[in-house]
Amino acid sequence: MENPASQNHRFSNAIPMRLPIEWTVEGEIGPRPDIKEVSGKLVSITIEKNFRRIERIFAKLLRAPKVLHRRLDRQNSMLWELMDGKRNFSEICDVMDATFHEDVAPVSERVALGIDQFRRLNLAIIHVPEEE
């Protein structure tokens, strides 16, 4: 099922890729496509905190944790698992739309927002193949 909106999106040929950080899957299996690499479980990302000097002092005084565990919702968990560098934006949109239907409508905007959020958090990059 081709999604015309994702074909015309600014990311249409781009390949979103998660960066190599620690992450796990946990919980019950939810909606999922028939793709071996996608578990349908919730993803939990572990982020190491990099404190500056003054932040390090306050963190030590307040006994702040050195790592942050960020648990994703169902849609972002699947998006995270699909961003393995093997699928382009349009393919990811098609899988998300076929799995979550109107829960992710409009799919191209929702997927793009999720990818942008991962990029802002320095958890993902977008590779844009060169035109031949």
N, C-alpha and C positions, 0 to 999 in steps of 0.2 A: 504494500500500500504506500504509494509515493505521496508525499506531502508537498504540494506546490509551493507553499509559503517557505518551507525550509530550503527548497531549491533556489529561491531568489534571495535568501538571507545573506547578510555580509559575511557570515561564516560558512556558507554553503559547501565550499570545497576544503575548508580548513579541517585539520585533524587535531582535536583537543587531546592532550595527554596529561595524565596525572604525573606529578613528580615523585621520585623514589623516596617516600617517607613511610614510616611505620603505620599500618592500618590493619584492622581485624574486622571480621564479620561475626555477628552474634544475634541471638534471638530467633524467633519463629520465621519460617519461610513465608514470605508474602507473595504478591503477584510477581511473576517473572516470565521472561521470554524463554524459548527453548534454545538457549545459548549456554554452552558448557561453562564459560567463564563467569557467568552471572548467577549468583547464589539466591537472590531474592531476599536475603537477610539484611539487617541494618548494619551499616558500616560505622565503625568508630575510628577516628583518625587521631593519632598521637602527635602532638606538636611540642617540640622542645622550645622553651622560652629562652630568648637571648637578651639578657638584661644589659643595659648600659650601667656605668659605674654607680650612679646615684640610685638607680632602680635596684641594683644588686644589693645595696646596703639596706634599702627598705624591705626588699624581699627576704633578706636574712633576718631582720628584726621581726617581721610579721610572719615568718615561717611560711612564706608562699611556696606553693609547689613549683618544681622546676619543669614540669611538663603539663600540658593541657590536653585533656581527652575531649574531643568534639564528636558527639554522636549525631549522625545525619538522619533525616527522615527517609521514608521509603523511596520517594522520587529521587532525591539527591544521592541516596545510597546506590540506586541503580545507575544513575548518571555517572557516579564515581567509578563503578565497575566497568561501565561501557567505555570510559575514557582511557583505553589501554594502548592507544596509538595505532590500532588496527582499523578503526572506523572513522569516517569523516562525519561532520556535523549533520548532514542530511540523513545518513544511515542511523545515527543515534536518535534523531528526531523520529524517524519511522518506527524504531523499536519502542521508544517511550510512548508514542501515540498508540501503537498496537497493544501495549501493555496497560496503560493507565487511562486511555480514551479521553473523556471530557475532563478528567481530574487534572490534566496538564494542558488543557486548551487555553490559549493558543500555544501549541507545542513549541514552535520555533522560538517564540519570545521567552517562554518559561525555561527552555533548555539553555538559551543564550544567557539569561540571567544567572542560572546556576553555574555555568562555565565562567562568567565574569566574576562571580563571587569567589570561586576557587582560585582564579587568577589574582584577585586582590589580596587574598590570604597567602599568596605565594605557594599554592598547593598544586597548580597546574599551569601548563603553557599551551599555546596554540601554534601548531606548525601549519604554514600555508605553503603548499607545494607550488613550485614555479611553473608557470604556463609554458608549454612547449610550442 
